[in-house]
Amino acid sequence: MPLRVRSVLILLLTFGLLWFFFRNADMAQVWGEMRRARPGLLLAAVVVTGLNYALRALRWQYILSPLGETHFANAFRATVIGFAATFLLPARAGEVIRPLLLARREGLPATATFATIILERLMDMVTVLGLFAVFVLTADPVTISAQPAHLARVKAGGLLAAAVAVVAMTTAFVAAGHPERLGRWALRIEHVLPASVELVHGPGCP
């Protein structure tokens, strides 16, 4: 697609999305709320959000390293586009768009790149489960307004979450030490993916 046509389509899409989000908004009230906002906190939120995407892109590069070298700019751009698509489109479409976009730009196998997204989600889940386990096992019962029986069940869930987190993290480390296992897992994932996804590869890929 020519660059000029692509730029026009992006511009039209931008105006269309802006109209969609603000079509029922009271712009005078919106402007009033914006004027009352604290610029320092807004700037801090923008900086933290940018750092979050940058760290996610760096983590993704590390996970992708067995597949080949990637550029930070491409990983960062694909990460931002993927999260924007997840916010705007249903069914977390960005989780599919992000790896396909990077695979096409970096010439990586699309299926293996998609498998790294599954590993990312596993790492996120392990982190959340670990934090939940730490909370329920260390929180002061006085600060939790719950019946003892309910609290006991919550703590049992915390122990289960901790066990799941440990098993998942151990599995991830073992897989990281044996890239051939990751390759076999990626092939298994490829067998269950739709054919239209399996056949999408970057330039130069078989």
N, C-alpha and C positions, 0 to 999 in steps of 0.2 A: 504493500500500500504506500503510495507517495506520501512524503513527509507533510506536504501542505494539506492533503485530504485528511490525514490522521490528526493534524493540529485542529482543523475545523471540527472534526467529529468530537474530539476531546473537549473543545470549547462549548459545543452544543450540549454535550452530556453534562458538563459542569453547570451551565445555566439551567438545564432541565432539573438536575438534582437540587439546586438552590431553590428553584420555584416549588418543587415538591415538598421540601422541608419547611418552607416559609409561607406556603399558600394560605394557611389558616392562622398565622401568627399576627399578633398586634405589634406592628413594627415600632410604634411609639413606645410601647411598654418594653420591647426588646432593647431599644436604644437606651431607655432609662436604666434598665438593669445593667447594661454594659458600662454606662457612665458611673454607676455605683460600685462597679467591680474594682478590686485592688490590683493595680497593674503589677505590683511585685509578685503577688500570688499567681496571677495569670502567666507571667514570664516564667516563674518557677515550674508551673505545670507543663508549659511547652518544653522547657529544658529537660524535665524528668521524662516526659513522653519520648522525646528524641533520644535520650540516653537508653531508654528501655528498648526502642527499636534497634539502636546501634548494638547493644549487648546481645539482643536476640540474633542479629545478623552475624556477629562474631561467633556466637555459640553454634549457629547453623554452619558457618564455614568450618569449624572444628569437626562437626559431625560429618560434613561432606568430604573432609580431607582424604579418606580412603578411596573416594570415587575420582578425585582429581583436584587440581588447583582451581580455586574460584576467586573472583575479585570482590573486594568488600563493597564497592559501589553497586555492583549487580545484586549482591545478596541483600544489601540494605534496601535497594529500590524494590526488589521482589517482596521483601518483608512488609514494607509499607503498603504496597499495592494489595498484597494478600490480606492484611488486616482491614484495609479499607473495603475490600470486596466482601469480607466476612461480615462487616458492619452493615453493608448496604444490601447484600443478597441473602436469600434464604439458604438453609442447609449447610451453613459454614462453607460456602463455595470457595472462599479464599484459601482454604487448606488444600484445595486441588489446583487453583490458579497459581499459587505461589511456587510450588515445585516445578510445574510445567513451564512457567515463565523463565525461571532460572535455568532449567535444563536446556531450553532452547537457546538462551543467550550464552551459556558456558559450554555447550556441546556435551552435556552429561546424559546418561541414560535416564529417561523420564521415570521409569518404574523404580529404579534405585533411589532417585532423588525424592520420589513420593514416599518411599520407605523411611527416609530420614525424618519426615514430618511425623510419622507414627512414633519414631523414637523420641522426638521432641515432646509429643503429648504424653508419652510414658514418663519422661523425666519430670514434666510439670505435675503429673498425677502423683508421682513419688514424693515430690516436694510438698504438695498440699497434704497428702496423707501423713507425712512426717511431722509437719507443723500441727496438724490436728492431734496427732498422738501426743506430742509434747504438751499441748494445751490441756488436754483432758487428764493427763497423768500428773501435771504439776500445778494445776489451778487449785486455789484454796476453795474447799467445799462451801465455806461461808459466803463466798462471792457468787455462788451459783444457786439460784433459787429453784431447786428441784427436789423432788422426793428422793430419799436414799435409794430406793429400788431403781428409779429412773437413772440416777447418777451412776449406780453400779453398772447398768446396761451401757451407759455412755462410755464409761471407762473400759468396759469389755470391748466396745467398738474401737476405742483408741488403741488398745493392745493389738486387735486384729489389724487395724490400719498400719501400725508400726511393723507388724510381721510382713504384711503385703509390701510395704515400702522397702524393707530390707531384702526380701526375695527379688523384687523387681530391680533394685539397684545392683544386687549381685549378678543377676542375669545380664544386665546391661554391661557390667564390667567384663564378665566372661566373654560376651559377644564382641566387645571392643578389642579384646586380646586375640580374637580369632576371626579375622575379616572374612575367611572362607565361610564361616557360619552365617555371617550377615548376608553374604552372597546367596546362600541357599535359602535363607528366609525371604530375601527379596524376590527370588524366583517363585517361591510359594505364593507370595502376595500377587505376583504377576499373573499366576494362573487363575486367581479369583477376580481380577479386575476386568472391566469391560474391554472388549477388543479395541474400541476407539481410544482408550487410555493407553493400552499396551503399545500401540503403534506410534505413539507420539514420542519422537526422539529428537534430540538436538542435532545440528548440522554435523555431519561427519560420523554419526553414530550408526552402527549396523542396524 
